[in-house]
Amino acid sequence: MIVALVAAAEVAFWVLLAAGLAVRYVVRMPRTGLALLLCEPLLEVVLLVATATDLRNGAGPDWRHGLAAVYVGFTVGLGPATLRWADAWAAHRFAGGRRPARAPRYGRARTVHEWRTAGRWILSSAVALALLECAVRYVGPDGDTGVLRAWQERMLWLIAVNLVIAVSYTLFPKREPRDGAAANPVDTEAGAGGSFPR
């Protein structure tokens, strides 16, 4: 049941996103569209409640409960950037908004972009770690929490990898070619610009 709920939450995320943007920009009902977009967090609440209920009813903690915690964590950390990215492109396509800039490629702007990206992934992993710890404490010392601890280890590795990538761009920034042929567009608050932020 938990896996089905995770899959349903992911499908519902994109359905709500598409519906909210369509109502906001195509139907020209911005408040209603915004209300639909604000329903996104309810999906995570439902998934958390279902996971807690499953554990309370005596289900042994396994990879599915870990997957639910990780999914919620990643939605919290990466969801807002995805919404901004999609909103910026919808505004450009349907409301005459400015075309979102591509992610920067060189220099300090690229370094800042990499730290922002790493920050989103680190936040996702930290939220997942906290939820997994809550599940471990909920199960208690008498339960088998090895699978949940294994998920926590994966999240720690993910944090480490993102830190290494961001630090590498800080210590060894990517330099623009000397011929100046490639431009270095400025990053925007709309997310990762032309690249998918999630």
C-alpha positions as CSV (number, residue, x, y, z in Angstrom):
1,M,0.0,0.0,0.0
2,I,2.8,2.4,0.9
3,V,4.5,2.0,-2.5
4,A,1.2,2.6,-4.3
5,L,0.6,5.8,-2.2
6,V,4.1,7.1,-3.1
7,A,3.4,6.5,-6.8
8,A,0.0,8.1,-6.5
9,A,1.5,11.1,-4.7
10,E,4.0,11.6,-7.5
11,V,1.3,11.4,-10.2
12,A,-0.9,13.7,-8.2
13,F,2.0,16.2,-7.8
14,W,2.3,16.6,-11.6
15,V,-1.5,16.6,-12.1
16,L,-1.9,19.3,-9.6
17,L,1.0,21.2,-11.0
18,A,-0.3,21.1,-14.6
19,A,-3.9,21.9,-13.5
20,G,-2.7,24.8,-11.3
21,L,-0.6,26.3,-14.0
22,A,-3.4,25.8,-16.6
23,V,-6.0,27.5,-14.5
24,R,-3.5,30.3,-13.5
25,Y,-2.3,31.2,-17.0
26,V,-4.6,29.6,-19.6
27,V,-8.0,30.1,-17.9
28,R,-6.7,33.4,-16.4
29,M,-7.8,32.6,-12.8
30,P,-4.6,33.2,-10.9
31,R,-6.1,32.9,-7.4
32,T,-7.7,29.5,-8.2
33,G,-4.6,28.3,-9.9
34,L,-2.5,29.3,-6.8
35,A,-5.0,27.5,-4.6
36,L,-4.5,24.3,-6.6
37,L,-0.7,24.7,-6.3
38,L,-0.9,25.2,-2.6
39,C,-2.7,21.8,-2.3
40,E,0.6,20.1,-3.1
41,P,1.8,19.8,0.5
42,L,-1.4,17.9,1.4
43,L,-0.1,15.0,-0.6
44,E,2.9,14.7,1.7
45,V,0.6,15.0,4.8
46,V,-1.5,12.1,3.5
47,L,1.5,10.0,2.8
48,L,3.0,10.7,6.3
49,V,-0.3,9.8,8.0
50,A,-0.7,6.6,6.0
51,T,2.9,5.6,6.8
52,A,2.5,6.3,10.5
53,T,-0.8,4.4,10.6
54,D,0.7,1.4,8.9
55,L,3.5,1.3,11.5
56,R,1.0,1.8,14.3
57,N,-1.1,-1.1,13.0
58,G,1.8,-3.4,13.6
59,A,3.6,-3.4,10.2
60,G,7.3,-4.1,10.5
61,P,9.4,-1.2,9.2
62,D,10.8,-2.0,5.8
63,W,12.2,-0.3,2.7
64,R,8.7,1.0,1.8
65,H,8.4,3.1,4.9
66,G,11.9,4.4,4.2
67,L,11.0,5.2,0.7
68,A,8.0,7.2,1.9
69,A,10.1,9.3,4.2
70,V,12.7,9.9,1.5
71,Y,10.0,10.9,-1.0
72,V,8.5,13.4,1.4
73,G,12.0,14.8,2.2
74,F,12.8,15.2,-1.5
75,T,9.4,16.9,-2.2
76,V,10.0,19.4,0.6
77,G,13.6,20.1,-0.6
78,L,13.1,20.1,-4.4
79,G,9.4,20.8,-4.8
80,P,9.5,24.6,-4.4
81,A,12.2,24.9,-7.0
82,T,10.2,22.7,-9.4
83,L,7.2,24.9,-8.9
84,R,9.1,28.1,-9.6
85,W,10.7,26.5,-12.6
86,A,7.3,25.4,-14.0
87,D,5.6,28.7,-13.1
88,A,8.4,30.7,-14.9
89,W,8.0,28.6,-18.1
90,A,4.2,28.8,-18.0
91,A,4.3,32.5,-17.5
92,H,6.7,32.8,-20.5
93,R,4.7,30.5,-22.7
94,F,1.1,31.7,-21.9
95,A,1.4,35.1,-20.3
96,G,4.1,36.9,-22.2
97,G,6.6,36.6,-19.4
98,R,10.4,36.8,-19.9
99,R,12.1,33.6,-21.0
100,P,13.8,32.1,-17.9
101,A,17.6,32.3,-18.1
102,R,19.7,29.1,-18.5
103,A,21.8,28.0,-15.6
104,P,25.2,29.8,-15.5
105,R,28.1,27.8,-17.0
106,Y,31.2,29.6,-15.7
107,G,32.9,31.5,-12.9
108,R,31.4,32.6,-9.6
109,A,27.8,32.5,-11.0
110,R,28.2,28.7,-11.7
111,T,29.7,28.2,-8.2
112,V,26.7,29.9,-6.6
113,H,24.4,27.9,-8.8
114,E,26.0,24.6,-7.7
115,W,25.8,25.6,-4.0
116,R,22.1,26.4,-4.5
117,T,21.5,23.1,-6.1
118,A,23.5,21.3,-3.4
119,G,21.5,23.1,-0.8
120,R,18.2,21.8,-2.2
121,W,19.5,18.2,-2.2
122,I,21.0,18.6,1.3
123,L,17.8,20.0,2.6
124,S,15.9,17.1,1.0
125,S,18.2,14.6,2.6
126,A,18.1,16.3,6.0
127,V,14.3,16.2,6.0
128,A,14.4,12.6,5.1
129,L,16.9,11.9,7.8
130,A,14.7,13.6,10.4
131,L,11.6,11.6,9.2
132,L,13.5,8.4,9.3
133,E,14.7,9.1,12.8
134,C,11.1,9.8,13.9
135,A,10.1,6.4,12.4
136,V,13.0,4.7,14.2
137,R,12.0,6.3,17.5
138,Y,8.3,5.5,16.9
139,V,9.1,1.8,16.3
140,G,11.2,1.7,19.5
141,P,14.3,-0.3,20.5
142,D,12.5,-3.6,20.3
143,G,11.7,-3.2,16.6
144,D,13.9,-4.1,13.7
145,T,15.0,-0.6,12.4
146,G,18.0,-1.8,10.3
147,V,16.3,-1.0,7.0
148,L,15.4,2.6,8.2
149,R,19.0,3.1,9.3
150,A,20.2,1.9,5.9
151,W,18.1,4.6,4.3
152,Q,19.7,7.2,6.7
153,E,23.1,6.1,5.6
154,R,22.1,6.6,1.9
155,M,21.0,10.2,2.8
156,L,24.3,10.9,4.5
157,W,26.1,9.7,1.4
158,L,23.9,11.9,-0.7
159,I,24.8,14.9,1.4
160,A,28.5,14.1,1.2
161,V,28.3,13.8,-2.6
162,N,26.6,17.1,-3.0
163,L,29.0,18.9,-0.7
164,V,32.0,17.4,-2.6
165,I,30.5,18.7,-5.9
166,A,29.8,22.2,-4.6
167,V,33.2,22.5,-2.9
168,S,34.9,21.3,-6.1
169,Y,33.3,24.2,-8.0
170,T,34.4,26.5,-5.3
171,L,38.1,25.4,-5.3
172,F,38.2,24.8,-9.1
173,P,35.7,27.1,-10.7
174,K,34.9,26.4,-14.3
175,R,36.5,29.2,-16.4
176,E,35.0,30.7,-19.5
177,P,36.8,29.9,-22.7
178,R,39.3,32.7,-23.6
179,D,37.7,33.3,-27.0
180,G,34.6,34.5,-25.1
181,A,32.4,32.5,-27.5
182,A,30.2,31.1,-24.7
183,A,28.1,33.5,-22.7
184,N,27.5,33.2,-19.0
185,P,23.8,33.8,-18.4
186,V,22.7,34.9,-15.0
187,D,20.8,32.5,-12.8
188,T,17.3,33.5,-11.9
189,E,15.0,32.9,-8.8
190,A,12.8,30.8,-11.1
191,G,14.9,27.7,-10.3
192,A,17.6,26.3,-12.6
193,G,16.4,28.2,-15.6
194,G,16.6,26.2,-18.7
195,S,17.5,23.0,-16.9
196,F,15.1,20.9,-14.9
197,P,15.7,21.7,-11.2
198,R,14.2,18.5,-9.7
